[in-house]
Amino acid sequence: MAKYTANLQGDFNALLSLLHEGIQSGNVSTSYENGSDYTRDGVRCAVRVYERYSMIGKNRVSLSITLVGYGNDLFVTAITSGGSQAVFFKVNRFGEDAFLQRAVDIVERYRNP
């Protein structure tokens, strides 16, 4: 499992859209699995789950993204899972790391245009 978190300033809808479109366009096998949205007292939360096939690892990996926003204050976390062929421990994380890096690049480009 690999994880990335970031605090930043910006537009909730714009970043959510960039993440969704950018992750789906990163690999032909990437699929949007499901998501959830919640708003309360000005706080917004969006959860998105994606899955793709990793050619290097020869397995499927998932990427979960949670975006929380209050005004222009944003917090994003991206967590990958899967990607190993071992029974008791992780043998490789190539697919996970590559999938996570896609989300990291999108957030960092948004943060530093």
VENJO-V450641 format. One line per field, one symbol per residue. phi: phi as a letter, one per 30 degrees, with the letter a starting at -180 (. if undefined). psi: psi as a letter, one per 20 degrees, with the letter a starting at -180 (. if undefined). burial: # if it has 16 or more other ideal C-beta (glycine too) atoms within 10 Angstrom, else .. Layout:
phi: ???
psi: ???
burial: ???
//
This chain:
phi: .cbbbacaclceddddddddddddddadcdbddaaabbbahiccbbcbbbbaccdddhacbcbcbbccbbicdbbbbbbcajiccddcaddbbedddddddededddddddbd
psi: pqqpqqprqapghgggggggghghihphjpqogrrqqpppkipqpppppqqrpoggilrqqqppppppqocipqpppppqqbjqirgirpgqkggggggghgggggghhghm.
burial: .#.#.....#.#..##.###.###.##..#.............###.#####.#..#.#.#########....#.#.#######.......#########.##..##..#...
//
